[in-house]
Amino acid sequence: MKNYWILLIAIISHISCVQDDEFSIPEITCDDPNLIGSKSVEDMMKVSASTASRYEEEDVIVGYVVSSDEGGNIYKNISLVDDNGKGFNISLDRYDNYTSYEPGRKVYVKLKDLYTQVDFGALEIGDLYNNTQIGRIPEVIIGDHLLRSCDVVEEETLVNKISISDISDQYLHTLVEFESVQFKDNELGGNYYSSSKDLGGATNRMIVDELGYEVIVRTSSYSDFANNPLPNGKGKLRGVLTRFNSDYQLFMRTENDILMDQQRTSINRLGIDALKSRSEGSIEDNYYIEGVVTLAPKGGNITERNIILQDETGGIVVRFDNSVKNKIEEGNKLKILIKDSKLGSFADVKQISDLSFNGTLDGENIVEIVEENSALPSPLKLTLSELKNGNFQSVLVEVDDIQFKTEDVDQVISGSRVVTDCSIKFTVYTRSLASFGNQKIPNGSGKIVGVASSYYNENQIILRDTDWFSNLSGSRCKEPEPLFYENFESISNTGYDVYVNLTDWYNLNQTGGEEKWEAREYSSNKYAQISAYNTAETTMVAWLITPEIDLNGSNNEVLTFDTKDAYNNGDALEVFISNDFNGNNVGSATWNKLDIQIAKGSNSGYASSFTSSGEIDISSYSGKIRIGFKYSGGDPSKTTTYQVDEIKVLGN
């Protein structure tokens, strides 16, 4: 016992002799794995499908964490962005991931033996769940696949400061920030989460910007700010962007992601593009749109009840209950109250309808002419490729370096005409009632100005006038020449049971029946026609196969043709390409199906006009090929009638 006290006194004496400033905190070192990234998110999306699949290569994605589960609003998931700023998501079976993978932390993701999937437009990584879906990586192996770097970058270098109108799949699982936004009026007075508005354990609230663009803010019942009241001001909001089905959703990480301390704005004006982005149906909110009329009925190229209105965000067709031909002119700036009107589509063109030009709403005129001679919006300058593949519906556009196709030169402009840059073709439509419909098409090249539109799947331009015809004075480019052309006009006999019989063509009934493609004529136009109706062939497969078409010595080949349907009771026509059909092996030859547009929808009679297939790129083929039109029907189950005409293969 005596020895114990002596030892204790000695220890205390020793400690008391040590000066405070001689203590030092052990230096914490970081052992960075320093792995090299070998795959990007884009790379992985190309090899991932809509169902989960195991990845077996020794590859690494380098990512930077943008999410956090510290506030309880994100559960067992981490969102990261790669070096290109592309977002992706990883599911982990672990709580408090922010303690290891905080925002800004650089992480090496070792992909081997993990599962990948593209879900709702974004790359998902994890373990396998239910044989087809991405599940959570078990906690015991998280460290084998997610390796922390020593590097942590500033969050401000990772955030995308965008407007709500900019939202697209490009920003999925990235950190985004919106400015000058506020919660919608009907959300005020509530909390972030409400049990009465629970959707899968969370509540969706809507924020809106000054032009009426909206996006969902989703808050979990488990978030530590779930029961806090929504701010009633205006300001900034930051969070991780996701998508569920077609709905984009923002997940705040903590309540620090929101700062709405500015004076709230009364939002009554709705941008036209924001209007078009909403679900079709009745407009219940007290909004108005305001813009300049770019196309009015006075010129005859739009119906008397319609106008096209454009603001700084986009354009839309406005349809009134009665004629506005003598009431609205191009260049009028209009304010239109749209409460109780209807957002819809005609021929896939967005329009707002159920509007009365002389009507009132709550004592205010539904339509007000704010300015009579406002300047038209500057045309959006596009290439034909951009116009053909983009969505510029009801916007004033300008395309340079184009010409009308050779066959249209010196013809009147009315009807469907075609402009080209000698690579791409594009339809220009003019009503026969247009005041300029009889103007002749000039022979030169230059620019075209009109309103972008569409007719179902085909984009087109609607003309406002032909004042720009004088600019079509440049030299013409060389248009692609037909490598093959058939319009069936050389057939001498047509009619019922008169089968197409042209040199080097094959007209075959693969199922052994008698019915084949017939040569028909209507209104001085000849074409090939097929139907299983009244054939008594319960299964009928009939082919019409072109002669050999030599693609050697040409480039940029495209196939085009026209179809018309009648009494349509099921899709029965497909089009294929082959380079090994020899005339006797229709069943064993290699036939590759082409992705084309075929006429449909004429259930009770014949379509009024032919439908263009569009240009089908066949430039990946070489040598001699054949095109096969395959009808698969049966009497009486599928008897749709099809007509085929104007078959062309073009190339340079």
Beta strands, then each sheet from edge to edge (+ up, - down):
strand 1: 53-54
strand 2: 60-65
strand 3: 77-81
strand 4: 87-91
strand 5: 105-110
strand 6: 115-119
strand 7: 122-129
strand 8: 133-135
strand 9: 146-152
strand 10: 160-161
strand 11: 175-183
strand 12: 202-208
strand 13: 214-220
strand 14: 234-244
strand 15: 247-251
strand 16: 258-262
strand 17: 281-282
strand 18: 288-295
strand 19: 306-310
strand 20: 315-320
strand 21: 333-337
strand 22: 342-346
strand 23: 349-355
strand 24: 360-361
strand 25: 364-365
strand 26: 367-371
strand 27: 380-382
strand 28: 396-404
strand 29: 415-420
strand 30: 425-430
strand 31: 445-455
strand 32: 458-462
strand 33: 481-486
strand 34: 506-509
strand 35: 518-522
strand 36: 525-530
strand 37: 540-545
strand 38: 549-550
strand 39: 558-566
strand 40: 573-578
strand 41: 592-593
strand 42: 611-612
strand 43: 616-617
strand 44: 624-633
strand 45: 641-651
sheet 1: 1+ 6- 7+ 4+ 3- 2+ 5- 9+
sheet 2: 1+ 6- 7+ 8-
sheet 3: 10+ 11+ 12- 13+ 15+ 14- 16+
sheet 4: 17+ 22- 23+ 20+ 19- 18+ 21- 26+
sheet 5: 24+ 25-
sheet 6: 27+ 28+ 29- 30+ 32+ 31-
sheet 7: 33+ 45- 36+ 35-
sheet 8: 33+ 45- 39+ 42-
sheet 9: 33+ 45- 39+ 43-
sheet 10: 34+ 37- 44+ 38-
sheet 11: 34+ 37- 44+ 40- 41+
end
